[in-house]
Amino acid sequence: MYPGSNGRAMSGDALERDLLDREPNDRIRVLDPDGTVVAPELEPALEAETLRSMYRDMRFSRRFDERMISLQRQGRLGTYSSLAGQEGSQIGSTYALADDDVLSYQYREHGAVVARGLPWEYLLYWMGHEDGNAALAEIDVFPLNISIAAHLPHIVGWSWAAKLNGDDRVGVAHFGDGSTSEGDFHEALNVAGVFDTPTVFVCNNNQWAISVPRERQTASATIAQKATAYGFAGVQVDGMDPLATYVVTKAAREKALESDGERLRPTLIEAVQYRYGAHTTADDPDVYRDEEEVEAWREKDPIDRFEAYLRNEGVLDDDRIEAIEDEIEETLATLVDRAENVAGDPGEMFEYAYAEPTPRLEDQRDYLADLRDRHGDGALLEDE
């Protein structure tokens, strides 16, 4: 149940219809950038401990981001994609799910993994070990996907199978606005609509697909309205508002599992937000955007907004925040130490390219083995 604007509680069904029957350009927001509640009828009745946990995961995600970028700059991590600015949508949406709902994401939604418990092996992937991807299966998360939008048909296939098997779970896909320019996006949404799959599509519209701005991606007024072509609901939400993304995702999940036959199960959520940093650590955003634009979006920061709200509600104070910060630093240090103590074998890079190695791949593997035998690994790691 959720509090209504008249002081009465709204049922889940009433909330779901109120949120998902809106026009795609009616952007849903619960909190203003200063943390003020602007839609009390949508404010979820969450326990204080849950709210603090959401805040902790948002703070952890931001700090994790900073730490990973630092490690990459030191040569201790591979190319990394930053999430800073997108914590609200990632944490808010994931908290709205059941623990065993299946997540499929692109490569920037580290916050969704944090909300699921972030296994320490996750760092291994970014250090070049495929075991880091395999560990995600234990928390019902598909391996991260580098090919833009290629994971969307996969989550629709899983969702369709779940429906056929009577599996009471939903499939949730995270992706960026650039994915909507790919054929896989349209094919996935089309199949989801035709076969009425229990799928929630979360488009993290961070305004930039590397250096291509959102207005060069589509002539549509919104991304949310694209769902109309496939017969199901599309809704736009303030992605820097964790409570708004929570209530919208929760409503979408309920519809996916409790379809009344009048509306199709899938939902496309467009979470409007901003990527503060570079596309990846191999990118220079100063080439294609102005710092004034970045600073304007920082005024809407999801963590600052949520913290102000929680302080106003008496859920957070300085002591609790300090304790959270201390725990985050300790946890991060442990994760990094554990991951860096894993000895990697360069030969593993050949193990996952194909189900069966090709002759060319075998030649490359043999060549590397010969170099290591003749010169030793130390010689291969020496600076020029």
C-alpha positions as CSV (number, residue, x, y, z in Angstrom):
1,M,0.0,0.0,0.0
2,Y,1.1,3.5,-0.7
3,P,-0.1,6.8,0.8
4,G,-2.4,8.8,-1.4
5,S,-2.6,12.6,-1.8
6,N,-5.9,12.6,0.2
7,G,-4.2,10.8,3.1
8,R,-5.7,7.5,2.2
9,A,-3.7,4.6,1.0
10,M,-3.5,3.7,-2.7
11,S,-3.7,0.0,-3.5
12,G,-1.0,-1.6,-5.6
13,D,-3.4,-1.8,-8.6
14,A,-4.4,1.8,-8.4
15,L,-0.8,2.9,-8.1
16,E,0.2,0.8,-11.1
17,R,-2.5,2.2,-13.3
18,D,-1.8,5.7,-12.2
19,L,1.8,5.4,-13.1
20,L,1.8,3.2,-16.2
21,D,-1.3,4.8,-17.9
22,R,0.3,8.2,-18.1
23,E,1.5,9.8,-21.3
24,P,5.2,9.0,-22.2
25,N,6.2,12.6,-21.8
26,D,4.7,12.9,-18.3
27,R,8.0,12.5,-16.4
28,I,7.4,11.0,-13.0
29,R,9.1,12.5,-10.0
30,V,8.7,12.0,-6.2
31,L,11.6,14.1,-5.0
32,D,12.7,17.6,-6.1
33,P,16.5,18.1,-6.5
34,D,16.5,19.6,-2.9
35,G,14.9,16.5,-1.5
36,T,11.4,17.9,-1.1
37,V,8.6,15.4,-1.7
38,V,6.6,16.8,-4.7
39,A,4.3,13.8,-5.2
40,P,3.2,12.5,-1.8
41,E,0.7,10.1,-3.4
42,L,3.6,8.3,-5.0
43,E,6.0,8.2,-2.0
44,P,6.6,4.6,-1.1
45,A,6.1,3.5,2.5
46,L,9.5,1.9,2.9
47,E,11.1,1.0,6.3
48,A,13.8,3.2,7.6
49,E,16.3,0.4,7.4
50,T,15.5,-0.1,3.7
51,L,15.9,3.6,3.0
52,R,19.3,3.6,4.7
53,S,20.3,0.5,2.8
54,M,19.4,2.2,-0.5
55,Y,21.4,5.3,0.5
56,R,24.4,3.1,1.5
57,D,24.3,1.3,-1.9
58,M,24.2,4.6,-3.7
59,R,27.1,6.0,-1.8
60,F,29.0,2.7,-2.2
61,S,28.4,2.8,-6.0
62,R,29.8,6.3,-6.3
63,R,32.8,5.5,-4.2
64,F,33.3,2.2,-6.1
65,D,33.3,4.2,-9.3
66,E,36.0,6.5,-8.0
67,R,38.1,3.7,-6.8
68,M,37.9,1.7,-10.0
69,I,38.9,4.8,-12.1
70,S,41.8,5.3,-9.8
71,L,42.9,1.7,-10.2
72,Q,42.6,2.0,-14.0
73,R,44.8,5.1,-14.0
74,Q,47.4,3.2,-12.0
75,G,47.4,0.3,-14.5
76,R,45.8,-2.1,-12.0
77,L,42.4,-2.4,-13.9
78,G,41.4,-2.5,-17.5
79,T,39.1,0.0,-19.3
80,Y,36.2,0.9,-17.1
81,S,32.8,2.5,-17.6
82,S,31.7,5.1,-15.0
83,L,28.2,5.2,-13.5
84,A,28.5,8.5,-11.6
85,G,25.2,10.3,-11.8
86,Q,23.1,7.2,-12.5
87,E,23.0,5.7,-9.0
88,G,19.3,6.8,-8.5
89,S,17.9,4.7,-11.3
90,Q,20.1,1.7,-10.8
91,I,19.6,1.4,-7.1
92,G,16.0,2.5,-7.0
93,S,14.9,0.1,-9.8
94,T,16.7,-2.9,-8.4
95,Y,15.3,-2.5,-4.9
96,A,11.8,-2.7,-6.5
97,L,12.5,-6.3,-7.6
98,A,12.4,-9.6,-6.0
99,D,15.8,-11.0,-5.1
100,D,15.4,-13.8,-7.7
101,D,14.2,-11.7,-10.6
102,V,16.7,-11.9,-13.4
103,L,18.8,-8.9,-14.4
104,S,20.6,-8.4,-17.7
105,Y,22.6,-5.2,-18.1
106,Q,25.0,-3.5,-20.5
107,Y,28.2,-2.6,-18.7
108,R,27.6,0.7,-16.8
109,E,25.0,-0.5,-14.3
110,H,27.4,-1.5,-11.5
111,G,24.8,-0.1,-9.0
112,A,22.3,-2.8,-9.9
113,V,25.0,-5.4,-9.1
114,V,25.8,-3.6,-5.8
115,A,22.1,-3.8,-4.9
116,R,22.4,-7.5,-5.4
117,G,25.4,-7.9,-3.1
118,L,28.4,-7.3,-5.5
119,P,30.4,-10.5,-5.3
120,W,34.1,-9.8,-4.9
121,E,34.8,-11.6,-8.2
122,Y,33.1,-8.8,-10.0
123,L,36.3,-6.9,-9.8
124,L,38.1,-9.8,-11.5
125,Y,36.2,-9.2,-14.8
126,W,37.5,-5.6,-15.0
127,M,41.0,-7.0,-14.2
128,G,40.8,-9.3,-17.2
129,H,39.5,-12.5,-15.6
130,E,36.3,-14.1,-17.1
131,D,35.6,-15.7,-13.7
132,G,34.2,-12.3,-12.7
133,N,31.4,-12.6,-15.2
134,A,30.6,-16.2,-14.2
135,A,30.1,-15.2,-10.5
136,L,27.2,-13.0,-11.5
137,A,25.0,-16.1,-12.1
138,E,24.9,-16.8,-8.4
139,I,23.0,-13.5,-7.8
140,D,20.6,-14.0,-10.9
141,V,22.5,-11.5,-13.0
142,F,23.4,-12.3,-16.7
143,P,27.0,-11.6,-17.7
144,L,27.6,-8.0,-18.6
145,N,27.3,-7.2,-22.2
146,I,29.7,-5.1,-24.3
147,S,27.9,-5.4,-27.6
148,I,25.3,-2.6,-27.6
149,A,21.7,-3.9,-27.1
150,A,22.7,-7.5,-27.9
151,H,21.5,-8.6,-24.4
152,L,17.9,-7.4,-25.0
153,P,16.8,-10.4,-27.1
154,H,18.3,-12.7,-24.5
155,I,16.3,-11.3,-21.6
156,V,13.1,-11.4,-23.6
157,G,13.9,-15.1,-24.4
158,W,14.4,-15.8,-20.7
159,S,11.2,-13.9,-19.8
160,W,9.2,-15.9,-22.4
161,A,10.5,-19.2,-21.1
162,A,9.6,-18.1,-17.5
163,K,6.1,-17.3,-18.6
164,L,5.7,-20.7,-20.4
165,N,7.1,-22.5,-17.3
166,G,4.9,-20.7,-14.9
167,D,8.0,-19.1,-13.3
168,D,6.8,-16.3,-11.0
169,R,9.7,-14.0,-11.9
170,V,10.4,-11.2,-14.3
171,G,13.3,-10.4,-16.5
172,V,14.8,-6.8,-16.3
173,A,17.1,-5.3,-18.8
174,H,19.2,-2.2,-18.3
175,F,20.6,-0.4,-21.3
176,G,21.6,3.1,-22.5
177,D,19.9,5.5,-24.9
178,G,22.4,4.5,-27.6
179,S,20.9,1.0,-27.5
180,T,17.6,2.3,-28.9
181,S,19.4,2.9,-32.2
182,E,20.2,-0.8,-32.6
183,G,18.1,-3.4,-34.3
184,D,18.3,-5.7,-31.3
185,F,16.3,-3.1,-29.3
186,H,13.4,-3.1,-31.7
187,E,13.5,-6.8,-32.3
188,A,13.4,-7.5,-28.5
189,L,10.5,-5.1,-27.9
190,N,8.6,-6.5,-30.8
191,V,8.9,-10.1,-29.6
192,A,8.1,-9.0,-26.0
193,G,4.9,-7.4,-27.2
194,V,3.8,-10.2,-29.5
195,F,4.4,-12.9,-27.0
196,D,3.4,-10.8,-23.9
197,T,6.5,-11.6,-21.9
198,P,7.1,-10.5,-18.3
199,T,9.9,-8.1,-19.2
200,V,10.8,-4.7,-17.8
201,F,13.1,-2.6,-20.1
202,V,15.0,0.1,-18.2
203,C,16.6,2.6,-20.6
204,N,19.1,4.7,-18.7
205,N,19.0,7.8,-20.8
206,N,22.2,9.6,-19.8
207,Q,22.0,12.0,-22.7
208,W,25.1,10.7,-24.5
209,A,26.0,7.5,-26.5
210,I,29.8,8.1,-26.3
211,S,30.0,11.4,-28.2
212,V,26.5,11.3,-29.8
213,P,23.9,13.3,-28.0
214,R,20.4,12.0,-27.4
215,E,18.8,14.3,-30.0
216,R,21.0,12.6,-32.6
217,Q,19.7,9.2,-31.6
218,T,16.1,9.7,-32.4
219,A,13.6,12.2,-33.6
220,S,11.0,11.0,-31.1
221,A,10.1,13.4,-28.4
222,T,10.8,10.7,-25.8
223,I,12.3,7.2,-25.8
224,A,9.4,6.0,-23.6
225,Q,6.9,6.5,-26.5
226,K,8.7,3.9,-28.6
227,A,6.8,1.3,-26.6
228,T,3.6,2.4,-28.2
229,A,4.7,0.9,-31.5
230,Y,5.0,-2.5,-29.8
231,G,1.7,-2.4,-28.0
232,F,2.7,-1.9,-24.4
233,A,3.3,0.8,-21.8
234,G,6.1,3.3,-22.0
235,V,6.8,5.6,-19.1
236,Q,9.3,8.4,-18.4
237,V,10.8,8.9,-14.9
238,D,13.3,11.2,-13.3
239,G,16.3,8.8,-13.2
240,M,18.1,10.8,-10.6
241,D,15.2,10.3,-8.2
242,P,15.6,6.8,-6.5
243,L,12.1,6.9,-5.1
244,A,10.5,7.6,-8.5
245,T,12.4,4.8,-10.2
246,Y,11.5,2.5,-7.3
247,V,7.7,3.1,-7.6
248,V,7.7,3.0,-11.4
249,T,9.7,-0.3,-11.5
250,K,7.6,-1.8,-8.8
251,A,4.5,-1.0,-10.7
252,A,6.0,-2.4,-13.9
253,R,6.9,-5.6,-12.1
254,E,3.4,-6.1,-10.7
255,K,1.9,-5.6,-14.2
256,A,4.4,-8.1,-15.7
257,L,3.3,-10.8,-13.2
258,E,-0.4,-10.0,-12.8
259,S,-1.6,-9.1,-16.3
260,D,-5.4,-8.7,-16.4
261,G,-5.5,-9.5,-20.1
262,E,-6.3,-5.9,-21.0
263,R,-2.7,-4.6,-21.1
264,L,0.4,-6.4,-22.2
265,R,2.9,-7.4,-19.5
266,P,6.1,-5.6,-20.8
267,T,7.0,-2.0,-19.8
268,L,9.6,0.3,-21.2
269,I,10.9,2.7,-18.6
270,E,13.0,5.7,-19.7
271,A,15.0,6.9,-16.8
272,V,16.2,10.5,-17.6
273,Q,19.6,11.2,-16.0
274,Y,23.1,12.2,-16.8
275,R,26.6,10.6,-17.1
276,Y,29.0,12.9,-15.2
277,G,32.2,11.3,-16.3
278,A,33.6,9.9,-19.5
279,H,32.0,7.1,-21.5
280,T,34.9,4.9,-20.4
281,T,38.3,5.6,-19.1
282,A,39.4,5.6,-22.8
283,D,37.2,8.6,-23.6
284,D,37.6,12.3,-23.3
285,P,34.2,14.0,-22.9
286,D,35.7,17.5,-22.9
287,V,35.9,17.1,-26.7
288,Y,32.2,16.9,-27.2
289,R,30.4,18.6,-24.3
290,D,30.6,21.7,-22.1
291,E,31.4,21.6,-18.4
292,E,28.5,24.0,-17.8
293,E,26.1,21.2,-19.0
294,V,27.7,18.8,-16.6
295,E,27.5,21.2,-13.6
296,A,23.8,21.9,-14.4
297,W,23.0,18.2,-14.0
298,R,25.1,17.9,-10.9
299,E,22.6,20.3,-9.2
300,K,20.2,17.3,-9.5
301,D,22.6,14.8,-8.0
302,P,20.7,11.7,-6.9
303,I,22.8,11.1,-3.8
304,D,22.5,14.6,-2.5
305,R,18.8,14.6,-3.2
306,F,18.2,11.4,-1.4
307,E,20.4,12.4,1.6
308,A,18.4,15.6,2.0
309,Y,15.2,13.7,2.0
310,L,16.4,11.1,4.5
311,R,17.7,13.8,6.8
312,N,14.3,15.6,6.7
313,E,12.6,12.3,7.5
314,G,14.9,11.6,10.5
315,V,16.3,8.5,8.8
316,L,19.9,9.8,8.5
317,D,22.1,12.0,10.6
318,D,25.9,12.8,10.6
319,D,26.7,9.8,12.8
320,R,25.0,7.3,10.6
321,I,26.5,8.8,7.5
322,E,30.0,8.6,9.0
323,A,29.4,4.9,10.0
324,I,28.3,4.2,6.4
325,E,31.3,5.9,4.9
326,D,33.7,3.9,7.2
327,E,32.0,0.6,6.3
328,I,32.2,1.5,2.6
329,E,35.9,2.2,2.7
330,E,36.6,-1.0,4.7
331,T,34.5,-3.1,2.3
332,L,36.1,-1.6,-0.8
333,A,39.7,-2.1,0.6
334,T,38.8,-5.8,1.2
335,L,37.3,-6.3,-2.2
336,V,40.3,-4.8,-4.0
337,D,42.9,-6.7,-1.9
338,R,41.1,-10.0,-2.5
339,A,40.8,-9.4,-6.3
340,E,44.4,-8.3,-6.7
341,N,45.7,-11.4,-4.9
342,V,44.3,-13.7,-7.6
343,A,47.0,-14.9,-9.9
344,G,46.0,-14.8,-13.5
345,D,47.2,-16.9,-16.4
346,P,47.5,-15.1,-19.7
347,G,46.6,-18.3,-21.5
348,E,43.0,-17.9,-20.2
349,M,42.3,-15.2,-22.8
350,F,41.9,-18.0,-25.4
351,E,39.5,-20.1,-23.3
352,Y,36.3,-18.2,-24.0
353,A,36.6,-16.9,-27.5
354,Y,34.9,-19.9,-29.1
355,A,33.2,-23.1,-27.8
356,E,35.9,-25.0,-29.8
357,P,39.2,-23.3,-30.5
358,T,39.9,-22.5,-34.2
359,P,43.3,-23.4,-35.8
360,R,44.2,-19.7,-35.8
361,L,43.4,-19.4,-32.1
362,E,45.5,-22.4,-31.3
363,D,48.4,-20.9,-33.3
364,Q,48.1,-17.7,-31.2
365,R,48.0,-19.7,-28.0
366,D,51.0,-21.7,-28.9
367,Y,52.9,-18.6,-29.9
368,L,52.3,-16.9,-26.5
369,A,53.3,-20.1,-24.7
370,D,56.6,-20.2,-26.7
371,L,57.3,-16.5,-25.9
372,R,56.8,-17.2,-22.2
373,D,59.0,-20.3,-22.3
374,R,61.8,-18.6,-24.1
375,H,61.8,-15.2,-22.3
376,G,59.8,-15.7,-19.1
377,D,56.9,-13.6,-17.9
378,G,59.1,-11.1,-16.3
379,A,60.5,-10.0,-19.7
380,L,57.0,-9.5,-21.1
381,L,56.1,-7.2,-18.2
382,E,59.2,-5.0,-18.4
383,D,58.7,-1.3,-19.3
384,E,60.3,-0.2,-22.5
